[in-house]
Amino acid sequence: MRWQLKTWQKNQINMNSLYQINQDLLEIFQWIDEQGGEITDDQELLLIIKEGELQQKAVAYHEVIGASESFISRIDDEIKRLQALKKQKQGLISRLKDNLLNAVKVFGEFEVGTVTFGTRKSSSVEVEDVNALPNELKKTKVTESADKAAIKKLLKEGAVVPGCQIIESVNLKIK
């Protein structure tokens, strides 16, 4: 199919895609090449029009890219804002729980309506150096970690595990 200016103009009602513009340019270049490299007035006009279309499409792409980058930047800002808000709320929860825990420590367990405020004891194992532990007290994952359950059991039985101790904590309990 040969390029003809009137046919081409009829097809320009809709804006071509960048792919189509490239394909059209390749066809025009092939048509020029088949005619020995000499450019006719119609071909020159088509090249000028296609160059204009390409420039318009490039500007449109640039605008979409800019708008998308701006939108992504606003999303990033919103994520940061929400993360800061989350951190603030987590701090608030921590302070409120600490205040309640202090109240329970001072006044003892108490009830308000159907909610009971009290404490429960818990313990955790603190391991100073995982590498100093014997292999049977280690769990191997992607990274090396201490087998705290086994260490805790040994420590409760009275064994000495170098670099390990049981830490008693008092945590808030809300039912």
C-alpha positions as CSV (number, residue, x, y, z in Angstrom):
1,M,0.0,0.0,0.0
2,R,1.5,3.3,-1.0
3,W,1.2,6.5,0.8
4,Q,-1.1,9.0,-0.7
5,L,-1.6,12.4,0.9
6,K,-5.5,12.3,0.7
7,T,-5.7,8.9,2.2
8,W,-3.3,9.8,4.9
9,Q,-5.2,13.0,5.7
10,K,-8.4,11.1,6.1
11,N,-6.8,8.8,8.6
12,Q,-5.5,11.7,10.7
13,I,-8.8,12.4,12.4
14,N,-7.5,10.4,15.4
15,M,-4.1,11.0,16.9
16,N,-1.7,8.2,16.1
17,S,0.2,6.3,18.7
18,L,4.0,6.7,19.0
19,Y,4.3,3.2,17.5
20,Q,2.1,4.1,14.6
21,I,4.0,7.4,14.0
22,N,7.3,5.4,13.8
23,Q,5.7,2.8,11.5
24,D,4.4,5.6,9.2
25,L,7.9,7.2,9.1
26,L,9.5,3.9,8.2
27,E,7.0,3.4,5.4
28,I,7.7,6.9,4.1
29,F,11.5,6.3,4.3
30,Q,11.0,3.0,2.4
31,W,8.9,4.8,-0.2
32,I,11.5,7.4,-0.7
33,D,14.2,4.8,-0.9
34,E,12.2,2.9,-3.5
35,Q,12.1,6.0,-5.6
36,G,15.8,6.4,-5.7
37,G,16.2,8.6,-2.7
38,E,14.6,11.7,-4.2
39,I,11.9,13.3,-2.1
40,T,8.7,14.5,-3.8
41,D,6.7,17.4,-2.5
42,D,4.0,15.0,-1.0
43,Q,6.7,13.0,0.7
44,E,8.3,16.2,2.1
45,L,4.9,17.3,3.4
46,L,4.3,13.9,5.0
47,L,7.7,14.0,6.7
48,I,7.0,17.5,8.1
49,I,3.6,16.4,9.3
50,K,5.0,13.2,10.9
51,E,7.8,15.2,12.5
52,G,5.1,17.5,14.0
53,E,3.1,14.5,15.2
54,L,6.2,13.0,16.7
55,Q,7.0,16.2,18.5
56,Q,3.4,16.6,19.7
57,K,3.4,13.0,20.9
58,A,6.7,13.4,22.7
59,V,5.4,16.5,24.4
60,A,2.3,14.6,25.5
61,Y,4.4,11.7,26.8
62,H,6.6,14.2,28.6
63,E,3.5,15.8,30.3
64,V,2.2,12.4,31.3
65,I,5.5,11.4,32.7
66,G,5.8,14.7,34.6
67,A,2.3,14.4,36.0
68,S,2.9,10.8,37.0
69,E,6.2,11.6,38.7
70,S,4.5,14.5,40.5
71,F,1.7,12.1,41.6
72,I,4.3,9.6,42.8
73,S,6.0,12.3,44.8
74,R,2.7,13.2,46.4
75,I,2.1,9.6,47.2
76,D,5.6,9.4,48.8
77,D,4.8,12.5,50.9
78,E,1.5,11.0,52.0
79,I,3.3,7.7,52.9
80,K,5.8,9.7,55.0
81,R,2.9,11.7,56.6
82,L,1.0,8.5,57.4
83,Q,4.2,6.8,58.8
84,A,4.8,9.8,61.1
85,L,1.1,9.7,62.2
86,K,1.4,6.0,62.9
87,K,4.6,6.5,64.9
88,Q,2.9,9.3,66.8
89,K,-0.1,7.1,67.6
90,Q,2.1,4.1,68.6
91,G,4.0,6.5,71.0
92,L,0.7,7.6,72.4
93,I,-0.5,4.0,72.9
94,S,2.8,3.2,74.6
95,R,2.6,6.2,77.0
96,L,-1.0,5.4,77.8
97,K,-0.2,1.8,78.6
98,D,2.8,2.8,80.7
99,N,0.5,5.2,82.6
100,L,-2.0,2.4,83.2
101,L,0.7,0.0,84.2
102,N,2.0,2.5,86.8
103,A,-1.6,3.0,88.1
104,V,-2.0,-0.8,88.4
105,K,1.4,-1.1,90.2
106,V,0.4,1.7,92.7
107,F,-3.3,0.8,93.3
108,G,-3.4,-2.9,92.4
109,E,-5.7,-4.6,90.0
110,F,-9.0,-2.9,89.4
111,E,-12.2,-3.1,87.3
112,V,-14.0,-0.4,85.4
113,G,-17.3,-1.7,84.0
114,T,-16.4,-4.9,82.1
115,V,-12.7,-4.1,81.7
116,T,-10.2,-5.4,84.2
117,F,-6.8,-3.8,84.6
118,G,-4.1,-5.9,86.1
119,T,-0.6,-7.2,85.4
120,R,0.9,-10.5,84.4
121,K,4.5,-11.5,84.7
122,S,6.5,-12.6,81.7
123,S,10.1,-13.4,81.2
124,S,12.4,-13.3,78.2
125,V,15.9,-14.4,77.5
126,E,18.6,-11.9,76.7
127,V,21.4,-13.3,74.7
128,E,24.5,-11.1,74.6
129,D,26.5,-13.1,72.0
130,V,24.8,-15.8,69.9
131,N,28.2,-16.9,68.5
132,A,29.3,-17.9,72.1
133,L,26.5,-20.4,72.5
134,P,26.9,-24.1,71.8
135,N,25.3,-25.2,68.5
136,E,22.5,-27.1,70.2
137,L,21.2,-23.8,71.7
138,K,21.1,-22.1,68.4
139,K,18.5,-22.0,65.7
140,T,19.8,-21.7,62.2
141,K,17.8,-19.5,59.8
142,V,18.9,-17.3,57.0
143,T,20.8,-15.6,59.9
144,E,22.0,-17.2,63.1
145,S,19.9,-16.6,66.2
146,A,19.8,-18.0,69.7
147,D,17.4,-20.8,70.7
148,K,15.8,-18.7,73.4
149,A,13.3,-21.4,74.4
150,A,16.1,-23.9,75.0
151,I,18.2,-21.3,76.8
152,K,15.3,-20.3,79.0
153,K,14.6,-23.9,79.9
154,L,18.2,-24.5,80.9
155,L,18.4,-21.2,82.9
156,K,15.2,-22.1,84.8
157,E,16.7,-25.5,85.6
158,G,19.7,-23.7,87.1
159,A,22.2,-24.2,84.3
160,V,24.7,-21.5,83.5
161,V,24.7,-20.3,79.9
162,P,27.4,-17.8,79.2
163,G,26.1,-14.4,78.1
164,C,22.5,-15.2,78.9
165,Q,20.1,-14.3,81.6
166,I,16.3,-14.3,82.3
167,I,14.8,-10.9,82.4
168,E,11.6,-10.5,84.4
169,S,9.1,-8.0,83.1
170,V,5.7,-6.7,84.2
171,N,3.3,-6.1,81.3
172,L,-0.1,-4.5,81.2
173,K,-3.0,-6.9,80.9
174,I,-6.4,-5.7,79.7
175,K,-9.3,-8.2,79.5
